[in-house]
Amino acid sequence: MGTCIGITYILLRKSTKSTSQIISSLKFGIIIFGANWLVFTAFMPFIFKDLLSACIIRVIVDTLLVILSYYVLEILGKLIVKEK
């Protein structure tokens, strides 16, 4: 899953660019990753009982971590470019 997120980040980085790094990371995390992850895990509560809250928490935590990762990568990328 991490590899797929990384490849998606590389391929769609230019389409999620905004004036702010925070908005860019929110676009990628919520729209691209979060929506996809929510749809992917949406069927789980129908198969396994008492799994709805766990799936919701998993989607929220994973999406927040992807947003944070995108933001950190953007900051590190700008720092590396400045050093060269």
C-alpha positions as CSV (number, residue, x, y, z in Angstrom):
1,M,0.0,0.0,0.0
2,G,2.9,2.4,0.8
3,T,4.4,1.8,-2.6
4,C,1.1,2.6,-4.3
5,I,0.8,5.8,-2.3
6,G,4.3,6.8,-3.2
7,I,3.8,6.1,-6.9
8,T,0.5,8.0,-6.8
9,Y,2.3,10.9,-5.1
10,I,5.0,11.0,-7.8
11,L,2.4,10.8,-10.7
12,L,-0.1,13.3,-9.3
13,R,2.1,15.7,-7.5
14,K,1.7,18.4,-10.2
15,S,-2.1,18.1,-10.3
16,T,-2.4,18.6,-6.5
17,K,-0.1,21.7,-6.4
18,S,-1.6,24.8,-4.8
19,T,-0.3,28.1,-3.6
20,S,0.0,26.6,-0.1
21,Q,1.7,23.3,0.9
22,I,-1.0,22.7,3.4
23,I,-3.7,22.9,0.8
24,S,-1.7,20.7,-1.5
25,S,-1.3,18.0,1.1
26,L,-5.0,18.2,2.1
27,K,-6.0,17.8,-1.6
28,F,-3.8,14.7,-2.0
29,G,-4.7,13.2,1.4
30,I,-8.4,13.7,1.4
31,I,-9.5,13.8,-2.2
32,I,-7.1,11.3,-3.7
33,F,-6.1,9.0,-0.9
34,G,-8.9,9.3,1.6
35,A,-11.8,8.9,-0.8
36,N,-10.1,5.9,-2.4
37,W,-9.3,4.3,1.0
38,L,-12.9,4.9,2.2
39,V,-14.4,3.2,-0.8
40,F,-12.0,0.3,-0.5
41,T,-12.8,-0.3,3.2
42,A,-16.5,0.5,2.9
43,F,-17.5,-3.1,2.3
44,M,-15.8,-4.5,5.4
45,P,-18.6,-3.7,7.9
46,F,-21.0,-5.6,5.8
47,I,-18.9,-8.8,6.0
48,F,-17.6,-8.6,9.5
49,K,-19.9,-7.6,12.4
50,D,-19.0,-4.7,14.7
51,L,-16.3,-3.4,12.4
52,L,-17.8,0.0,11.4
53,S,-16.1,2.1,14.0
54,A,-12.7,0.4,13.4
55,C,-13.0,1.1,9.7
56,I,-13.9,4.7,10.2
57,I,-11.0,5.2,12.6
58,R,-8.6,3.4,10.3
59,V,-9.6,5.6,7.3
60,I,-9.3,8.8,9.4
61,V,-5.9,7.9,10.9
62,D,-4.4,6.7,7.6
63,T,-5.6,9.8,5.8
64,L,-4.1,12.1,8.4
65,L,-0.8,10.3,8.2
66,V,-0.7,10.6,4.4
67,I,-1.5,14.3,4.7
68,L,1.3,14.7,7.2
69,S,3.7,12.7,5.0
70,Y,2.9,14.7,1.9
71,Y,3.5,18.0,3.8
72,V,6.8,16.8,5.3
73,L,8.0,15.6,1.8
74,E,7.2,19.0,0.3
75,I,9.1,20.8,3.0
76,L,12.1,18.5,2.7
77,G,12.0,18.8,-1.1
78,K,12.2,22.6,-0.9
79,L,15.1,22.4,1.7
80,I,17.1,20.1,-0.6
81,V,16.6,22.3,-3.6
82,K,17.7,25.4,-1.6
83,E,20.9,23.6,-0.5
84,K,22.0,22.9,-4.0
